[in-house]
Amino acid sequence: MNTIFVIGAGKGLGNGVAEKFGKENFRVILMARNEARLKSYAEDFASKGIEVHTQATDVTQFDDFARIFNQTVEKFGTPDVLFYNVGITTLDDKTSRNAQTLVEHYVADVAGAYNCIKLVDTAEFAEKRGAILITGGGLALQPYEDYLPLSMDKAALRAMVLALTPVLNAKGIYIGTVQVTGAIGSNEYFAPKTIAEKFWKLYSKRETNEIVY
């Protein structure tokens, strides 16, 4: 059975992608900080006939996250897909925004993703032709000052995907991102289940490393 690790599980896109892959006969491993919410998500997935397991962890605590991640790999095996969906998406408070704000956002939005990529950049993952999927955003292409940290971070994520593509491809590892250009869940076009289909297309076709949607 194929396995997907979903980093940043949640009622929006995280669980939308997890459910799509689960319906494609993937075992789903949900990871996020809130253990109670993870339990609730797991109950919902199980009711749909999807094999699901959960692991509470915080991507901003790099060493601790790596330890828990590796323990999860030992338990369930090297994943076939890593989906990184962590992001601080709230509207910025301009009156309190400072350099530390940018650092805190970057740690979760970008550095956490890089840490995950390094953790699956292994011979085992390459042998499985593993795939890394990253939630991007239209702010990478059209930034707004109201969302300055998120704009900067989505641009950094996009740059990371583009820069790592030839390096990872040479090993047999795929990496791709969907640049979501609207508010997830705001309408049917941006519904999690609709965007999840784009991630499935990236994974199954591997024809491009970026979809702007």
Backbone as CSV, one residue per row, in Angstrom:
resi,resn,N_x,N_y,N_z,CA_x,CA_y,CA_z,C_x,C_y,C_z
1,MET,0.836,-1.207,0.000,0.000,0.000,0.000,0.870,1.257,0.000
2,ASN,0.520,2.221,-0.852,1.215,3.501,-0.859,0.819,4.335,0.351
3,THR,1.721,5.225,0.749,1.500,6.040,1.943,1.783,7.496,1.654
4,ILE,0.915,8.376,2.156,1.143,9.815,2.075,1.250,10.384,3.479
5,PHE,2.291,11.167,3.720,2.439,11.928,4.953,1.912,13.335,4.683
6,VAL,0.891,13.748,5.423,0.306,15.077,5.265,0.778,15.943,6.420
7,ILE,1.668,16.881,6.128,2.201,17.776,7.149,1.374,19.059,7.127
8,GLY,0.619,19.280,8.184,-0.288,20.424,8.211,-1.707,19.998,7.898
9,ALA,-2.128,18.890,8.538,-3.504,18.426,8.355,-4.472,19.457,8.921
10,GLY,-5.634,19.572,8.305,-6.638,20.526,8.764,-7.876,20.423,7.908
11,LYS,-8.942,21.065,8.346,-10.232,20.929,7.677,-10.242,21.471,6.249
12,GLY,-9.270,22.282,5.902,-9.231,22.843,4.562,-8.480,21.956,3.579
13,LEU,-7.447,22.503,2.984,-6.742,21.805,1.915,-5.990,20.580,2.403
14,GLY,-5.443,20.628,3.612,-4.692,19.488,4.129,-5.512,18.219,4.088
15,ASN,-6.706,18.269,4.663,-7.568,17.095,4.672,-8.180,16.813,3.302
16,GLY,-8.341,17.869,2.488,-8.855,17.664,1.138,-7.916,16.813,0.310
17,VAL,-6.623,17.132,0.369,-5.633,16.342,-0.366,-5.502,14.950,0.248
18,ALA,-5.516,14.886,1.566,-5.418,13.594,2.246,-6.561,12.675,1.820
19,GLU,-7.782,13.216,1.743,-8.932,12.404,1.368,-8.829,11.944,-0.084
20,LYS,-8.368,12.825,-0.963,-8.207,12.450,-2.370,-7.246,11.267,-2.497
21,PHE,-6.103,11.370,-1.848,-5.124,10.283,-1.938,-5.646,9.036,-1.226
22,GLY,-6.364,9.237,-0.109,-6.938,8.102,0.590,-7.909,7.334,-0.283
23,LYS,-8.685,8.052,-1.077,-9.640,7.404,-1.985,-8.937,6.736,-3.162
24,GLU,-7.672,7.076,-3.341,-6.860,6.417,-4.373,-6.029,5.286,-3.756
25,ASN,-6.517,4.789,-2.617,-5.914,3.631,-1.930,-4.560,3.923,-1.291
26,PHE,-4.371,5.145,-0.842,-3.197,5.486,-0.054,-3.524,5.351,1.426
27,ARG,-2.566,4.860,2.194,-2.634,4.999,3.640,-2.282,6.452,3.963
28,VAL,-3.054,7.067,4.864,-2.890,8.488,5.162,-2.323,8.662,6.577
29,ILE,-1.228,9.403,6.672,-0.645,9.766,7.961,-0.819,11.269,8.129
30,LEU,-1.666,11.666,9.069,-1.941,13.079,9.308,-1.031,13.609,10.411
31,MET,-0.369,14.730,10.137,0.505,15.356,11.128,0.122,16.817,11.310
32,ALA,0.007,17.233,12.551,-0.285,18.622,12.891,-0.025,18.789,14.386
33,ARG,-0.183,20.003,14.894,0.142,20.249,16.301,-0.941,19.791,17.264
34,ASN,-2.207,19.918,16.861,-3.315,19.709,17.789,-3.772,18.246,17.787
35,GLU,-3.466,17.546,18.858,-3.763,16.118,18.929,-5.261,15.844,18.935
36,ALA,-6.036,16.688,19.615,-7.486,16.486,19.685,-8.119,16.623,18.305
37,ARG,-7.696,17.613,17.553,-8.229,17.787,16.213,-7.828,16.637,15.300
38,LEU,-6.611,16.177,15.454,-6.167,15.042,14.654,-7.056,13.826,14.910
39,LYS,-7.402,13.605,16.157,-8.272,12.481,16.491,-9.625,12.611,15.796
40,SER,-10.158,13.826,15.771,-11.433,14.078,15.110,-11.323,13.820,13.613
41,TYR,-10.231,14.290,13.002,-10.025,14.065,11.567,-9.940,12.567,11.278
42,ALA,-9.228,11.856,12.129,-9.036,10.417,11.919,-10.366,9.680,11.958
43,GLU,-11.235,10.072,12.869,-12.551,9.435,12.964,-13.349,9.664,11.687
44,ASP,-13.247,10.869,11.140,-13.967,11.179,9.898,-13.417,10.355,8.739
45,PHE,-12.103,10.255,8.626,-11.494,9.488,7.538,-11.834,8.013,7.665
46,ALA,-11.763,7.508,8.878,-12.060,6.090,9.090,-13.499,5.762,8.690
47,SER,-14.416,6.713,8.939,-15.821,6.498,8.579,-16.006,6.416,7.067
48,LYS,-15.024,6.920,6.317,-15.066,6.882,4.857,-14.281,5.707,4.292
49,GLY,-13.805,4.854,5.175,-13.087,3.670,4.735,-11.639,3.908,4.370
50,ILE,-11.063,5.011,4.851,-9.673,5.352,4.551,-8.804,4.954,5.738
51,GLU,-7.728,4.216,5.458,-6.793,3.893,6.537,-6.049,5.163,6.939
52,VAL,-6.132,5.513,8.179,-5.564,6.777,8.630,-4.878,6.588,9.979
53,HIS,-3.776,7.296,10.144,-3.044,7.326,11.409,-2.637,8.775,11.657
54,THR,-2.406,9.125,12.902,-2.094,10.512,13.234,-0.838,10.602,14.080
55,GLN,-0.210,11.770,13.995,0.964,12.043,14.809,1.026,13.534,15.101
56,ALA,0.911,13.887,16.376,1.013,15.295,16.771,2.480,15.718,16.761
57,THR,2.759,16.833,16.104,4.131,17.328,16.017,4.112,18.769,15.537
58,ASP,5.204,19.481,15.754,5.308,20.898,15.409,6.496,21.095,14.480
59,VAL,6.238,21.528,13.251,7.311,21.660,12.253,8.335,22.733,12.619
60,THR,7.965,23.654,13.501,8.893,24.735,13.849,9.952,24.292,14.848
61,GLN,9.763,23.137,15.438,10.757,22.562,16.352,11.548,21.514,15.565
62,PHE,12.550,21.994,14.847,13.180,21.182,13.810,13.689,19.829,14.292
63,ASP,14.466,19.819,15.360,15.061,18.568,15.831,13.998,17.611,16.351
64,ASP,13.065,18.129,17.117,12.007,17.289,17.661,11.124,16.750,16.547
65,PHE,10.833,17.607,15.572,10.035,17.161,14.434,10.752,16.044,13.686
66,ALA,12.052,16.211,13.465,12.814,15.193,12.741,12.784,13.859,13.489
67,ARG,12.893,13.929,14.796,12.858,12.700,15.604,11.508,11.992,15.442
68,ILE,10.425,12.754,15.553,9.084,12.172,15.433,8.836,11.689,14.007
69,PHE,9.286,12.449,13.042,9.129,12.063,11.631,9.811,10.721,11.375
70,ASN,11.043,10.598,11.841,11.795,9.372,11.610,11.173,8.187,12.345
71,GLN,10.615,8.427,13.513,9.909,7.368,14.235,8.685,6.906,13.436
72,THR,8.014,7.858,12.805,6.841,7.532,11.989,7.250,6.715,10.768
73,VAL,8.392,7.064,10.186,8.911,6.287,9.051,9.247,4.868,9.493
74,GLU,9.838,4.732,10.657,10.171,3.398,11.169,8.912,2.554,11.348
75,LYS,7.830,3.200,11.740,6.583,2.488,12.013,5.829,2.130,10.741
76,PHE,5.761,3.074,9.790,4.923,2.873,8.612,5.710,2.711,7.312
77,GLY,7.013,2.905,7.383,7.834,2.811,6.185,8.007,4.162,5.509
78,THR,8.944,4.233,4.592,9.193,5.458,3.833,7.947,5.818,3.035
79,PRO,7.487,7.058,3.145,6.271,7.425,2.398,6.520,7.453,0.899
80,ASP,5.431,7.360,0.161,5.498,7.540,-1.295,5.301,9.006,-1.662
81,VAL,4.557,9.711,-0.811,4.274,11.129,-1.049,4.408,11.894,0.272
82,LEU,5.069,13.038,0.206,5.102,13.984,1.308,4.360,15.234,0.855
83,PHE,3.327,15.611,1.585,2.562,16.817,1.251,2.756,17.837,2.359
84,TYR,3.346,18.994,2.011,3.594,20.054,2.998,2.578,21.168,2.817
85,ASN,1.757,21.354,3.862,0.629,22.287,3.777,0.608,23.256,4.955
86,VAL,1.758,23.491,5.561,1.827,24.402,6.707,1.973,25.831,6.207
87,GLY,1.219,26.744,6.804,1.340,28.153,6.439,0.557,29.037,7.392
88,ILE,1.145,30.157,7.769,0.460,31.149,8.602,-0.240,32.108,7.650
89,THR,-1.543,31.975,7.534,-2.290,32.675,6.479,-3.158,33.821,6.985
90,THR,-3.076,34.131,8.272,-3.917,35.193,8.817,-3.449,36.567,8.337
91,LEU,-4.403,37.491,8.281,-4.090,38.866,7.889,-3.127,39.480,8.889
92,ASP,-2.103,40.166,8.382,-1.092,40.750,9.260,-1.627,41.945,10.034
93,ASP,-1.154,42.074,11.255,-1.398,43.271,12.054,-0.222,44.219,11.810
94,LYS,-0.451,45.196,10.962,0.647,46.082,10.561,1.223,46.876,11.726
95,THR,0.401,47.136,12.724,0.863,47.953,13.851,1.880,47.216,14.711
96,SER,1.820,45.885,14.691,2.742,45.113,15.524,3.762,44.321,14.704
97,ARG,3.634,44.326,13.385,4.570,43.586,12.538,5.980,44.146,12.695
98,ASN,6.940,43.239,12.843,8.344,43.644,12.915,9.202,42.541,12.312
99,ALA,10.502,42.680,12.423,11.399,41.699,11.828,11.183,40.308,12.430
100,GLN,10.879,40.257,13.721,10.643,38.970,14.371,9.421,38.279,13.788
101,THR,8.413,39.066,13.412,7.227,38.506,12.771,7.610,37.761,11.498
102,LEU,8.469,38.378,10.702,8.903,37.758,9.451,9.637,36.450,9.716
103,VAL,10.481,36.462,10.750,11.233,35.252,11.086,10.295,34.125,11.516
104,GLU,9.331,34.437,12.368,8.403,33.416,12.865,7.588,32.805,11.735
105,HIS,7.138,33.640,10.806,6.388,33.130,9.660,7.286,32.251,8.782
106,TYR,8.509,32.712,8.542,9.427,31.995,7.663,9.753,30.609,8.209
107,VAL,9.921,30.532,9.512,10.250,29.249,10.133,9.175,28.213,9.831
108,ALA,7.907,28.600,9.979,6.806,27.664,9.738,6.565,27.447,8.249
109,ASP,6.550,28.531,7.495,6.125,28.464,6.094,7.186,27.876,5.163
110,VAL,8.446,28.179,5.426,9.507,27.825,4.472,10.546,26.877,5.079
111,ALA,11.123,27.261,6.205,12.177,26.425,6.793,11.643,25.056,7.187
112,GLY,10.399,25.014,7.665,9.793,23.738,7.996,9.667,22.842,6.777
113,ALA,9.325,23.449,5.653,9.221,22.688,4.405,10.583,22.142,3.986
114,TYR,11.608,22.970,4.106,12.955,22.523,3.733,13.408,21.373,4.619
115,ASN,13.099,21.463,5.905,13.449,20.394,6.834,12.784,19.084,6.415
116,CYS,11.514,19.155,6.017,10.793,17.958,5.560,11.414,17.383,4.294
117,ILE,11.779,18.265,3.378,12.396,17.807,2.130,13.692,17.061,2.416
118,LYS,14.499,17.596,3.316,15.763,16.936,3.653,15.523,15.581,4.301
119,LEU,14.436,15.477,5.074,14.143,14.222,5.759,13.735,13.113,4.797
120,VAL,13.132,13.470,3.664,12.742,12.432,2.689,13.719,12.321,1.520
121,ASP,14.743,13.129,1.516,15.751,13.050,0.458,16.698,11.896,0.781
122,THR,16.176,10.693,0.613,16.907,9.483,0.970,16.925,8.512,-0.204
123,ALA,17.800,7.525,-0.104,17.875,6.509,-1.156,16.569,5.714,-1.235
124,GLU,15.950,5.477,-0.083,14.695,4.712,-0.054,13.573,5.473,-0.761
125,PHE,13.491,6.779,-0.494,12.463,7.608,-1.123,12.695,7.689,-2.623
126,ALA,13.947,7.827,-3.033,14.277,7.896,-4.453,13.954,6.584,-5.151
127,GLU,14.217,5.465,-4.479,13.935,4.157,-5.067,12.446,3.969,-5.318
128,LYS,11.629,4.600,-4.453,10.174,4.509,-4.623,9.646,5.544,-5.615
129,ARG,10.549,6.339,-6.179,10.163,7.474,-7.040,9.208,8.378,-6.266
130,GLY,9.619,8.703,-5.053,8.804,9.500,-4.149,8.482,10.876,-4.701
131,ALA,7.390,11.446,-4.183,6.937,12.762,-4.627,6.781,13.692,-3.429
132,ILE,7.225,14.917,-3.604,7.067,15.976,-2.611,6.115,17.007,-3.199
133,LEU,5.021,17.263,-2.500,4.027,18.234,-2.950,3.957,19.376,-1.957
134,ILE,3.949,20.602,-2.459,3.993,21.796,-1.624,2.812,22.707,-1.957
135,THR,2.118,23.184,-0.924,1.054,24.169,-1.149,1.670,25.539,-1.370
136,GLY,1.536,26.041,-2.583,2.006,27.381,-2.895,0.855,28.367,-2.834
137,GLY,1.099,29.581,-3.267,0.053,30.598,-3.237,0.262,31.655,-4.297
138,GLY,-0.843,32.235,-4.747,-0.770,33.287,-5.747,0.015,34.502,-5.285
139,LEU,0.176,34.634,-3.963,0.963,35.754,-3.434,2.426,35.673,-3.860
140,ALA,2.855,34.476,-4.262,4.221,34.340,-4.786,4.380,35.081,-6.103
141,LEU,3.261,35.223,-6.820,3.273,35.853,-8.136,2.745,37.282,-8.089
142,GLN,1.846,37.538,-7.138,1.264,38.871,-6.997,1.191,39.213,-5.507
143,PRO,2.268,39.714,-4.938,2.317,39.966,-3.492,1.493,41.177,-3.078
144,TYR,1.042,41.142,-1.821,0.303,42.255,-1.231,0.918,42.628,0.106
145,GLU,0.990,43.922,0.350,1.597,44.394,1.601,0.774,43.982,2.812
146,ASP,-0.547,43.831,2.639,-1.389,43.386,3.756,-1.004,41.983,4.218
147,TYR,-0.445,41.210,3.312,0.011,39.853,3.627,1.514,39.752,3.334
148,LEU,2.277,40.674,3.862,3.688,40.746,3.506,4.465,39.483,3.868
149,PRO,4.424,38.992,5.115,5.189,37.774,5.416,4.771,36.590,4.552
150,LEU,3.465,36.406,4.360,3.001,35.282,3.558,3.404,35.448,2.094
151,SER,3.357,36.675,1.585,3.794,36.930,0.211,5.262,36.553,0.033
152,MET,6.084,36.984,0.980,7.509,36.679,0.923,7.752,35.172,1.016
153,ASP,7.003,34.518,1.894,7.229,33.086,2.120,6.767,32.243,0.942
154,LYS,5.635,32.598,0.341,5.181,31.839,-0.821,6.153,32.018,-1.994
155,ALA,6.743,33.199,-2.107,7.755,33.408,-3.143,8.986,32.556,-2.862
156,ALA,9.363,32.469,-1.586,10.519,31.654,-1.205,10.248,30.174,-1.448
157,LEU,9.035,29.720,-1.127,8.676,28.321,-1.387,8.758,28.005,-2.873
158,ARG,8.237,28.917,-3.689,8.277,28.702,-5.137,9.724,28.626,-5.624
159,ALA,10.559,29.528,-5.129,11.966,29.517,-5.523,12.631,28.204,-5.101
160,MET,12.288,27.713,-3.936,12.865,26.468,-3.441,12.473,25.299,-4.332
161,VAL,11.197,25.232,-4.696,10.737,24.146,-5.567,11.454,24.198,-6.908
162,LEU,11.529,25.385,-7.497,12.163,25.524,-8.809,13.651,25.193,-8.747
163,ALA,14.312,25.623,-7.668,15.746,25.386,-7.540,16.060,23.914,-7.289
164,LEU,15.212,23.243,-6.531,15.488,21.851,-6.164,15.012,20.856,-7.217
165,THR,14.161,21.293,-8.134,13.601,20.365,-9.127,14.676,19.569,-9.877
166,PRO,15.672,20.217,-10.508,16.647,19.407,-11.254,17.494,18.513,-10.363
167,VAL,17.775,18.975,-9.159,18.602,18.192,-8.231,17.865,16.936,-7.790
168,LEU,16.598,17.108,-7.397,15.814,15.963,-6.938,15.431,15.042,-8.093
169,ASN,15.102,15.625,-9.240,14.741,14.816,-10.398,15.869,13.876,-10.804
170,ALA,17.092,14.358,-10.664,18.251,13.537,-11.024,18.345,12.291,-10.157
171,LYS,17.745,12.360,-8.969,17.743,11.209,-8.054,16.509,10.335,-8.230
172,GLY,15.552,10.819,-9.034,14.307,10.089,-9.206,13.189,10.574,-8.308
173,ILE,13.422,11.674,-7.621,12.424,12.248,-6.712,11.708,13.398,-7.423
174,TYR,10.394,13.402,-7.326,9.583,14.467,-7.929,9.238,15.514,-6.877
175,ILE,9.206,16.791,-7.285,8.735,17.863,-6.417,7.847,18.792,-7.247
176,GLY,6.715,19.193,-6.663,5.797,20.064,-7.385,4.962,20.904,-6.444
177,THR,4.408,21.973,-6.967,3.624,22.897,-6.159,2.417,23.392,-6.941
178,VAL,1.336,23.640,-6.232,0.165,24.303,-6.803,0.109,25.708,-6.220
179,GLN,0.140,26.706,-7.106,0.013,28.093,-6.665,-1.475,28.430,-6.624
180,VAL,-2.039,28.399,-5.437,-3.470,28.646,-5.270,-3.695,30.157,-5.251
181,THR,-4.431,30.664,-6.236,-4.526,32.117,-6.444,-5.742,32.761,-5.782
182,GLY,-6.452,32.009,-4.947,-7.613,32.570,-4.246,-7.730,31.977,-2.858
183,ALA,-8.728,32.432,-2.134,-8.957,31.953,-0.773,-9.531,30.541,-0.807
184,ILE,-8.831,29.605,-0.203,-9.273,28.215,-0.198,-10.603,28.103,0.539
185,GLY,-11.585,27.489,-0.132,-12.897,27.312,0.467,-13.862,28.450,0.235
186,SER,-13.419,29.484,-0.482,-14.271,30.659,-0.693,-15.389,30.400,-1.696
187,ASN,-15.182,29.450,-2.585,-16.209,29.071,-3.567,-15.871,27.685,-4.103
188,GLU,-16.676,27.194,-5.036,-16.464,25.842,-5.549,-15.140,25.717,-6.292
189,TYR,-14.758,26.775,-6.995,-13.515,26.744,-7.754,-12.319,26.527,-6.832
190,PHE,-12.366,27.168,-5.669,-11.263,27.048,-4.709,-11.589,26.090,-3.567
191,ALA,-12.547,25.206,-3.786,-12.883,24.205,-2.777,-11.699,23.251,-2.597
192,PRO,-11.437,22.800,-1.368,-10.318,21.877,-1.133,-10.335,20.658,-2.046
193,LYS,-11.527,20.079,-2.277,-11.598,18.878,-3.106,-11.215,19.174,-4.553
194,THR,-11.501,20.415,-5.000,-11.149,20.798,-6.372,-9.645,20.996,-6.505
195,ILE,-9.059,21.685,-5.534,-7.605,21.906,-5.565,-6.861,20.593,-5.387
196,ALA,-7.442,19.697,-4.591,-6.812,18.388,-4.378,-6.620,17.647,-5.691
197,GLU,-7.548,17.840,-6.623,-7.418,17.195,-7.928,-6.177,17.697,-8.666
198,LYS,-5.814,18.948,-8.447,-4.613,19.506,-9.083,-3.357,18.854,-8.513
199,PHE,-3.370,18.627,-7.199,-2.226,17.953,-6.595,-2.125,16.513,-7.092
200,TRP,-3.270,15.863,-7.258,-3.246,14.497,-7.782,-2.697,14.484,-9.211
201,LYS,-3.051,15.493,-9.991,-2.537,15.587,-11.357,-1.020,15.756,-11.353
202,LEU,-0.515,16.627,-10.465,0.932,16.791,-10.361,1.596,15.451,-10.077
203,TYR,1.052,14.750,-9.080,1.652,13.489,-8.645,1.574,12.418,-9.720
204,SER,0.410,12.257,-10.306,0.201,11.137,-11.223,0.795,11.373,-12.608
205,LYS,0.801,12.623,-13.065,1.316,12.927,-14.405,2.798,13.265,-14.400
206,ARG,3.235,14.049,-13.417,4.640,14.482,-13.302,5.134,15.153,-14.583
207,GLU,4.253,15.910,-15.222,4.606,16.585,-16.467,5.167,17.979,-16.226
208,THR,4.860,18.551,-15.084,5.336,19.886,-14.728,5.540,19.922,-13.219
209,ASN,6.303,20.894,-12.750,6.481,20.996,-11.294,5.686,22.157,-10.714
210,GLU,4.819,22.760,-11.534,4.023,23.881,-11.007,2.713,24.006,-11.765
211,ILE,1.641,24.172,-11.006,0.335,24.513,-11.554,-0.116,25.799,-10.900
212,VAL,-0.454,26.783,-11.706,-1.035,28.030,-11.196,-2.534,27.904,-11.337
213,TYR,-3.226,27.934,-10.215,-4.658,27.674,-10.229,-5.419,28.768,-9.481
